[in-house]
Amino acid sequence: MLWSSRQTLLGLVFAISAALVLAGIPRSQAAGDDASQILKAMSDYLATQKTISAAFDSALEVMTPQGEKIQFNSSGTLLLQRPNEIRLTRTGGYADVELLLDGKTATLYGKNLNSYVQLDGINSVDQLIDTLRDRGMSIPGADLLLGNVYDTLSADVIEAKHIGLGVINGVECEHLAFRNQDVDWQLWVQVGAKPIPCKYVITSKAVGMAPQYTLVIRDWKSDVPVDETAFAFKPAEGAKKVEPSALATLDELPPSAPAKGQ
């Protein structure tokens, strides 16, 4: 057989190797019960962490009308104090966003636009996440910040697998894979007494070429000291308060980008 390119040959070798590896996973290792137990242990551990700081890198894939897959990348930081305070930043090529909750008022600040939206009566991080989603602002990795991660993530699972071990940023992790009706998702959870999430991948099955959202978490710290002003909103000079409908413009993608794939 003649190969049109070296890339084609490498792609076939990769696909065959991956299939052989997955076919060789022991039955006990791939059991759904193992995956669910690890997910539950992670959820229980996260719920006990009252103050968390971390950094993250995210990658969002979209498909063009021509069938080309394009990836957009961002990085950010997290400071969370349960149950009702959070500071989340995300900087990418098209937005520089800060999200804060000070216990009662949520603020979404678009630094690149020097404008912000405020929502009153937000009494918990869970309520904040739900409210933003209801208003059309999707935060795929936010499920990991909820008070009960297990109930949320496992609600629509139709298949679960414990793939085995993997290494993320030098940390040994349990590699889990789950299937829902419209998405597949994978989770890498640190091995040992501190089962924290290290990587989270969501694959859309409803969009051609199955684009993904990838979140890699690093520098996770618990029980960090928090300054009393850590969650206070401090806008730059000249910042404008705008209507909540402006939330849609504070995105990871340029306005002309194709629809998201997650």
C-alpha positions as CSV (number, residue, x, y, z in Angstrom):
1,M,0.0,0.0,0.0
2,L,1.2,3.5,-0.8
3,W,0.9,6.2,1.8
4,S,0.1,9.8,0.7
5,S,2.1,11.3,3.5
6,R,4.2,10.6,6.6
7,Q,1.4,12.2,8.7
8,T,-1.1,9.6,7.4
9,L,1.2,6.7,8.4
10,L,1.8,8.3,11.8
11,G,-1.9,8.8,12.3
12,L,-2.7,5.1,11.5
13,V,0.1,3.9,13.9
14,F,-1.3,6.1,16.6
15,A,-4.8,4.9,16.1
16,I,-3.8,1.2,16.1
17,S,-1.6,1.7,19.2
18,A,-4.4,3.5,21.1
19,A,-6.9,0.8,20.1
20,L,-4.5,-1.9,21.4
21,V,-4.0,-0.1,24.7
22,L,-7.7,0.4,25.3
23,A,-8.5,-3.2,24.3
24,G,-5.9,-4.4,26.9
25,I,-7.4,-2.6,29.9
26,P,-8.3,-5.2,32.5
27,R,-12.0,-5.6,33.1
28,S,-11.6,-4.7,36.8
29,Q,-9.7,-1.6,35.9
30,A,-12.4,-0.4,33.5
31,A,-15.3,-1.1,35.9
32,G,-17.8,1.7,36.2
33,D,-18.0,1.2,39.9
34,D,-14.3,2.1,40.3
35,A,-14.8,5.3,38.3
36,S,-17.8,6.3,40.3
37,Q,-16.0,5.6,43.6
38,I,-13.0,7.7,42.6
39,L,-15.4,10.5,41.4
40,K,-17.3,10.3,44.7
41,A,-14.0,10.4,46.8
42,M,-12.9,13.5,44.8
43,S,-16.3,15.2,45.4
44,D,-16.3,14.5,49.1
45,Y,-12.7,15.8,49.5
46,L,-13.4,19.0,47.5
47,A,-16.5,19.7,49.7
48,T,-14.2,19.7,52.8
49,Q,-11.8,22.3,51.3
50,K,-13.1,25.7,52.6
51,T,-10.4,27.9,50.9
52,I,-8.8,26.9,47.6
53,S,-6.4,28.6,45.2
54,A,-5.3,27.3,41.8
55,A,-4.2,28.3,38.3
56,F,-5.5,26.8,35.1
57,D,-5.0,26.6,31.3
58,S,-8.0,26.0,29.1
59,A,-8.4,25.2,25.4
60,L,-11.7,25.5,23.5
61,E,-12.1,24.0,20.1
62,V,-14.5,25.2,17.4
63,M,-15.4,24.0,13.9
64,T,-15.4,26.3,10.9
65,P,-18.1,25.9,8.2
66,Q,-15.2,24.4,6.1
67,G,-14.7,21.6,8.6
68,E,-11.5,23.0,10.1
69,K,-10.9,22.6,13.8
70,I,-9.6,25.8,15.5
71,Q,-8.4,25.9,19.1
72,F,-8.6,29.0,21.4
73,N,-6.5,29.1,24.6
74,S,-6.8,31.0,27.8
75,S,-5.2,30.9,31.3
76,G,-6.5,32.0,34.6
77,T,-6.5,31.9,38.4
78,L,-9.0,30.8,41.1
79,L,-9.5,31.8,44.7
80,L,-12.5,30.2,46.4
81,Q,-13.8,30.5,49.9
82,R,-16.8,28.4,50.5
83,P,-19.7,28.9,50.5
84,N,-20.1,32.3,49.0
85,E,-16.9,34.0,47.9
86,I,-14.9,33.6,44.7
87,R,-12.4,35.4,42.5
88,L,-11.9,33.9,39.1
89,T,-9.8,35.4,36.3
90,R,-9.4,34.4,32.7
91,T,-7.1,36.0,30.1
92,G,-7.0,35.0,26.5
93,G,-6.6,36.5,23.1
94,Y,-10.0,38.0,23.0
95,A,-11.1,38.7,26.6
96,D,-9.6,39.6,30.0
97,V,-12.3,38.8,32.5
98,E,-12.6,38.8,36.3
99,L,-15.5,37.2,38.1
100,L,-16.1,38.0,41.8
101,L,-18.6,37.1,44.4
102,D,-18.3,38.9,47.8
103,G,-21.0,37.0,49.6
104,K,-24.0,38.9,48.2
105,T,-23.1,40.7,44.9
106,A,-21.6,39.1,41.9
107,T,-19.5,41.1,39.5
108,L,-18.3,40.2,36.0
109,Y,-15.7,42.6,34.9
110,G,-14.4,42.8,31.3
111,K,-11.1,44.5,31.7
112,N,-10.4,44.7,28.0
113,L,-13.8,46.5,27.6
114,N,-13.4,48.4,31.0
115,S,-17.1,47.6,31.7
116,Y,-18.8,45.4,34.3
117,V,-22.0,43.7,35.1
118,Q,-23.3,43.2,38.7
119,L,-26.0,40.8,40.0
120,D,-27.4,41.3,43.5
121,G,-28.8,38.6,45.7
122,I,-26.3,35.9,44.9
123,N,-25.7,34.0,48.1
124,S,-23.5,31.1,47.1
125,V,-21.0,30.0,44.5
126,D,-23.5,27.3,43.4
127,Q,-26.1,29.9,42.8
128,L,-23.7,32.1,40.9
129,I,-22.8,29.3,38.5
130,D,-26.4,28.4,37.9
131,T,-27.3,32.1,37.3
132,L,-24.6,32.7,34.8
133,R,-25.6,29.6,32.9
134,D,-29.2,30.6,32.9
135,R,-28.0,33.9,31.3
136,G,-26.1,32.1,28.5
137,M,-22.6,32.2,29.9
138,S,-21.3,28.7,29.9
139,I,-18.5,27.8,32.3
140,P,-17.7,24.1,31.5
141,G,-15.1,23.7,34.3
142,A,-17.4,25.3,36.9
143,D,-18.9,21.9,37.8
144,L,-15.7,21.2,39.8
145,L,-16.5,24.2,42.0
146,L,-19.9,23.1,43.1
147,G,-20.7,22.0,46.7
148,N,-21.6,18.5,45.5
149,V,-19.6,17.7,42.4
150,Y,-20.6,14.0,42.3
151,D,-24.3,14.6,42.1
152,T,-23.9,17.1,39.3
153,L,-21.4,15.2,37.2
154,S,-22.9,11.8,37.6
155,A,-26.6,12.8,37.0
156,D,-26.7,11.9,33.3
157,V,-23.9,9.4,33.0
158,I,-24.8,6.3,30.9
159,E,-21.4,4.7,31.0
160,A,-18.3,5.0,33.2
161,K,-14.8,3.6,33.0
162,H,-11.6,3.6,35.1
163,I,-9.1,3.7,32.3
164,G,-6.0,3.5,34.6
165,L,-3.2,5.8,35.5
166,G,-1.9,8.9,33.8
167,V,0.5,11.8,34.7
168,I,-0.5,15.4,34.5
169,N,2.1,18.1,35.1
170,G,4.3,15.4,36.8
171,V,1.4,14.3,39.1
172,E,0.2,10.7,39.0
173,C,-3.6,10.6,38.4
174,E,-6.5,8.2,38.1
175,H,-7.8,8.5,34.6
176,L,-11.6,8.3,34.4
177,A,-13.9,8.4,31.3
178,F,-17.6,8.9,31.3
179,R,-20.3,9.0,28.6
180,N,-23.5,11.1,28.5
181,Q,-26.1,11.3,25.8
182,D,-24.6,14.4,24.0
183,V,-21.0,14.6,25.5
184,D,-18.2,12.4,26.6
185,W,-16.0,13.6,29.4
186,Q,-12.7,12.6,31.0
187,L,-11.3,13.4,34.4
188,W,-7.8,12.9,35.8
189,V,-7.8,12.8,39.7
190,Q,-4.6,13.0,41.8
191,V,-3.7,9.6,43.4
192,G,-3.5,9.5,47.1
193,A,-5.0,11.2,50.1
194,K,-5.7,14.4,48.3
195,P,-7.9,13.5,45.3
196,I,-8.0,16.8,43.5
197,P,-8.9,17.3,39.8
198,C,-5.9,17.8,37.6
199,K,-7.4,17.7,34.1
200,Y,-11.0,17.8,32.7
201,V,-11.9,17.2,29.1
202,I,-15.4,17.6,27.6
203,T,-16.0,16.2,24.1
204,S,-19.1,17.2,22.1
205,K,-20.8,14.4,20.2
206,A,-23.5,16.7,18.8
207,V,-21.0,18.6,16.6
208,G,-19.1,17.2,13.7
209,M,-15.4,16.2,14.3
210,A,-16.2,16.1,18.1
211,P,-14.5,19.4,19.3
212,Q,-13.3,19.5,22.9
213,Y,-13.0,21.8,25.9
214,T,-9.9,21.0,27.9
215,L,-9.1,22.4,31.4
216,V,-5.7,21.7,33.0
217,I,-5.5,22.7,36.7
218,R,-2.2,23.4,38.5
219,D,-0.8,24.9,41.6
220,W,-3.7,23.7,43.7
221,K,-3.5,24.8,47.3
222,S,-6.0,24.3,50.2
223,D,-6.5,26.4,53.4
224,V,-4.6,29.4,51.9
225,P,-4.7,32.6,53.9
226,V,-7.1,35.1,52.4
227,D,-7.1,38.9,52.8
228,E,-10.4,40.4,53.8
229,T,-10.4,42.5,50.6
230,A,-9.6,39.5,48.3
231,F,-13.1,39.4,46.9
232,A,-13.9,43.1,46.8
233,F,-14.5,44.6,43.3
234,K,-11.9,47.3,42.4
235,P,-12.7,48.6,38.9
236,A,-10.2,50.7,36.9
237,E,-10.8,54.4,36.5
238,G,-13.6,55.1,34.0
239,A,-15.1,51.6,34.2
240,K,-18.7,51.5,33.1
241,K,-21.5,49.5,34.6
242,V,-23.6,47.8,31.8
243,E,-26.7,45.7,31.5
244,P,-26.6,41.9,32.2
245,S,-27.2,41.3,28.5
246,A,-23.6,42.3,27.9
247,L,-22.5,39.0,29.5
248,A,-22.5,37.4,26.1
249,T,-19.7,39.6,24.8
250,L,-17.3,38.5,27.5
251,D,-16.3,35.3,25.8
252,E,-13.3,33.1,25.0
253,L,-13.8,33.6,21.3
254,P,-13.7,36.5,18.9
255,P,-17.2,37.8,17.8
256,S,-16.7,36.3,14.3
257,A,-15.8,32.8,15.5
258,P,-18.0,29.8,14.7
259,A,-20.2,28.3,17.3
260,K,-18.7,26.6,20.3
261,G,-18.2,22.9,20.3
262,Q,-18.6,22.1,24.0
